[in-house]
Structures are given as C-alpha cells and as structure tokens.
Amino acid sequence: MTDERNRADSLENLRARVNHFVAERDWAQFHTPKNLAMAMIVEAAEVVEHFQWDSPAESATLSDERKIEIGHELADTFVYLLRIAEVCGIDLIAAANTKIDLNAKKYPADRARGSNAKYTAYQDQ
C-alpha cells in the first residue's frame, strides 16, 4: 500500500469522518455511552442473524451478495464502536494492544495452542 492509501484508510481518518457525519446531523446529543452501546449490540445481533441457521460450513462459505450484506452490518457495528470510544475518550488501538498483551499472559502460546479452553485452564494451580 502507498502512504496515501494508508492515510486515507486509517482509523483516525475514519473516526474523523464519522465525527463529521454526526456533527452535520447534530446527533452527538443522542450519543451517550449507553445509547451507543445499545445501538452497537443491536447491529451485532444483525450480524449474528445472517449466520443464525447456517451450518459451520455454510457460515464459512459466503456468496458475494452475503458478504456485502454482512459487511454492512459489521460496518454499522464498527462505527458504533468507534463512537463509543470517542465519547468515552478511549484510544481503541492502545486498548486493543493492552488487551492482546493481557491475553498473551492468560493464554500462553505453548499451553493454549490448539485448545479452546477458558484461560483458567492455563493458570498455575
């Protein structure tokens, strides 16, 4: 990717674009953390709805049309996530990196590899 493409697709630019969209419509007054969290979970449920009755194999094999539909719901969920972070003053990149570091301790690769057990299974007794 070029540097220009990286800038155009950055999380920061998307955050700014969403903030501008919200400001143009005077919607910030409705964007409390509670309201945004509720809206995000509704959109996440719409993602789940696309897979509700699929077999595991069907859920892994998506037509182009389904990818577009699911992409719209994922985008809605993502935008609400960005807004919650914005309203709460949380740096999502820093929070995600911190969480990955915490999970690396909870799920040591040499003990968790190939297992879906809860982290408590890897704690020293």
NORPEQUI-V590513 format. One record per residue. SS is DSSP state (h for helix, s for strand, l for the rest). PHI is phi in whole degrees, 0 to 359 (* if undefined). Layout:
# NORPEQUI-V590513
ss | phi
SS | PHI
SS | PHI
This chain:
# NORPEQUI-V590513
ss | phi
l | *
l | 279
h | 299
h | 298
h | 295
h | 300
h | 295
h | 294
l | 256
l | 287
h | 299
h | 297
h | 293
h | 295
h | 302
h | 296
h | 295
h | 296
h | 300
h | 296
h | 303
h | 295
h | 297
h | 301
l | 258
l | 55
l | 264
h | 303
h | 299
h | 263
l | 268
l | 280
h | 306
h | 299
h | 296
h | 293
h | 296
h | 295
h | 296
h | 297
h | 290
h | 297
h | 294
h | 297
h | 296
h | 292
h | 295
h | 302
h | 304
h | 294
h | 250
l | 311
l | 250
l | 284
l | 286
h | 305
h | 294
h | 296
h | 291
h | 267
l | 238
l | 251
l | 289
h | 301
h | 297
h | 294
h | 300
h | 296
h | 298
h | 293
h | 301
h | 298
h | 290
h | 297
h | 297
h | 301
h | 299
h | 296
h | 296
h | 295
h | 300
h | 300
h | 294
h | 300
h | 299
h | 299
h | 294
h | 271
l | 70
l | 252
l | 277
h | 298
h | 296
h | 297
h | 296
h | 294
h | 296
h | 298
h | 294
h | 299
h | 299
h | 296
h | 294
h | 297
h | 285
h | 288
l | 236
l | 300
h | 304
h | 291
h | 254
h | 262
l | 307
l | 77
l | 242
l | 250
l | 293
l | 295
h | 304
h | 297
h | 290
h | 257
l | 285
l | 291
l | 274
